[in-house]
Structures are given as C-alpha cells and as structure tokens.
Amino acid sequence: MGIGMDSRSRGNALVGRYVFTIVTTRNFMRLRRTVTLGIAIPVAIAALLLARVHARALQQDQSAKKFSQVPTIEEYQPKSTLVTKEHKVERAKFPFIDIHSHHWNPTAEEVDRLVREMDTINLRVMVNLSGGTGEQLRQTVATMKGRHPDRFVVFANLSYDDINTPGYGKRAAARLEQDVKKSGAQGLKIFKNFGMDLKYANGERVHVDDPEFDPVWDKCAELGIPVLIHIAEPSPFFDPWDYHNERWLELKQFPGLARPPEKYPPFETLMTERNHLFAKHPKTNFIAAHLAFHGNDLERLGKTLDSLPNMYVDIAAVLAELGRQPYSAHDFLVKYQDRVLMGKDIYDVNEYKWYFRALETRDEYFEYYRPRHAFWRIYGFQVPDEVLKKVYYQNALKLVPGVDAKAFPD
C-alpha cells in the first residue's frame, strides 16, 4: 500500500514538474517576446527617426552646396513680387507701319501667313529691308506686292561685287535707279557691314563717308527714296568684354558680335563718319537704324538730330534702352515726334506687344522679351495719341513713297 502510494506521488510530482516546466517555458517565451517587442519597437522608431534626420541633413547639405555656388546670369531668374496694375496690349491702338523688318526670298505661303498675322496686331504695312537687287529684288517684289500690293514695301540693297572696278559708285547708282523704276523698290537699305567689314581689295576699309558712294546718296535724293542705314553696333560691343560690360550676356551667346579694336574701327570713328555722310547730303533722307545706337544717351541723340535735319531714327530692337528710362524716353519722343519711326527688326508677331505696352501704357517694371538685350526690366512711357500716330505711321508716310495713306486715320 505504501509503496503504491509513493509511486503515485512520484508520478504526480513528475507530472507536476513537467506541467510547471511547460508553463514556465511558455511564460518565459511570452516574456521574451514581450521584452523583445518592447525593445524592438523603440529601436525601430529610433532608427526611423535617425534615418529621417539623416535624410533631412543630407538634403540640407545638398541645398547648402547648391546655394553656396554663384549662379550664372542665365540661372539667376528672380520672380518679382511687385503687385501693380498691368495693361497688356495685344493690338496696336492705331494701324502702324513697321519700317524695319527682314524677309529674304519669301515664298507665297510665307507672305500669306505674314498678312494673317499682321491683321491680328493692326500692322498695316510691313517694310522688307532685304529685297536685294536685280532679279532677286524683282522676285521679292512680285511675291510680296504682287499678292498684297497695299501691305508691303520692299527696299533695295547694294551689290559690292564690282566695288574694286573704277566707277563703282556711278554703276551702283544706275542699278539702284533701275531697281526703283523698273522693279518697284521704295527705298534703300544699307547693312551693318558697311563701314566695318566691307573692304577694298587692298585691305582698306570702306569708310562710311567714302566719296565713291556719293552718286548713290545723290540718286536717292533724286528718286525721293529714303536710306535706312545701319552703322556700327551698340557701343558696349566695342568695349572690353568683361564683367562691367552690360551686354556681357549677349556677347557670351554671340561672341561674333564683339568689335575688338584690333579688327574694327572705334565706335566714335564710325559715328563721326556717319554724321559727316548725313551732312554731306542734306537732300537725302537717312533713317539711322536702332536709334542710331544712341538709345543709351538720348541727350546726345537729340543734339545729333538738331544738327542734321535730314536724319531720322527707328526704334527697332532698342526698346530696352527706352524702357529703362521712361521719363527721358517720353520727353524725347514728344520733342522729336517728327523724327522717330516704329520698327521691330527680327520678326515675331508675338513680340510686338511689348512695343505697344511701352508706347501706350504707364505699366511698371515688366519683363523684356529678349534677356540678352537687357537683364533689367522696363517701364511704359505712354505718349500722347498725336505722338503715337507719328511714330506708328505718319512719319513713315512722309518718308516712304507709294504707301496708301487712305489706309490710316487722319
């Protein structure tokens, strides 16, 4: 009996120890899992936070490196926070004549497209300065004026092919007469190579006031046609190309525009020759392109106009000069309202609106359409309607023969 009871007791004890072991093991495993989770979760959170802090620090470090570098002129494009009234003018207030445009050998389709675009902005007459001479001129006139006789004017150009043969000036004048009387040219355009790049066979530069060309200018007076002449380039192109040159960006993008002294005459030499040419031929009307490259010095331009009554100017591609001095520009245009003509130069129908906005409104501090011409913003210099009409069309009607005045207001 005792032995049996002892066996059962031992059996119970063994079972008890086994159960206890199982329960204890399970509790330990639960505890270990609990402890593990209790440790793992904070560690994971800490790791996540550290990763975010590291990523943010890396991002800040990259940003710091980025903004610690000096941006180029092209990269630095600050957005203005100025809040002011805007008057965006999509169409000119009055019909206008663009005295300065270039279209080499246009096709009929291109001409038709031009007219459609011209209608959208109130551009009544476009002057194509790139007509050429001889057969090229005849074809251009036929293509442009043959399809739209009242919408285009074509200027002739000189050929220098025989410049080294004696008697060039008289032959050039005779060719010009034919270009006007037989081919329909209504003016003469002189390109920028005249006075700078054009040379005789012996290497001598053709001066702007070279007497060889006197017969040409006299012929223009006889025929009653104007000479739109491009002499020199903006004065900064003749200056050292350094970080003090305000046309640095344009010279960077187009290095060939630079006029270093070892290759070109000084700016002032060209101005002197030009003024002498105009003075020598008082019966010939000269339109100096691009405000005669005195848009940065309107007082000087005014004095030049005062001394040369046969000199006129266009505002092609120099709006940035006028727009940065709105008070002076306004006063200049009012004073010399009979001597300034509307012009654009490089044709883009979407860019004329900057001219309209500058001439017709007093808007402030708005972007110019071609950054290489100006890294500054411009201002409107609104002129009175009587001045606007002269700039837009009346002065051109006075100078260019054969334009239908009935297409314009009185």
Secondary structure, DSSP 8 states (H G I E B T S, - for coil): -HHHHHHHHHHHHHHHHHHHHHHHHHHHHHHHHHHHHHHHHHHHHHHHHHHHHHHHHHHHHHHHHHHHS---TTT--------------SS-SS-EEEEEE--SS--HHHHHHHHHHHHHHTEEEEEES---SHHHHHHHHHHHTTT-TTTEEE-EE---TTTTSTTHHHHHHHHHHHHHHTT----EEE-TTTTTT-B-TTS-B--TT-GGGHHHHHHHHHHT--EEE--S--GGGGS--STT-TTHHHHHH-GGG---TTTS--HHHHHHHHHHHHHH-TTS-EEETGGGG-TT-HHHHHHHHHH-TTEEEE-TT-HHHHHT-HHHHHHHHHHTTTSEE---BS--TTTHHHHHHHHH----SB--S-TTT-SS-B------HHHHHIIIIIHHHHHSTT--GGGS--
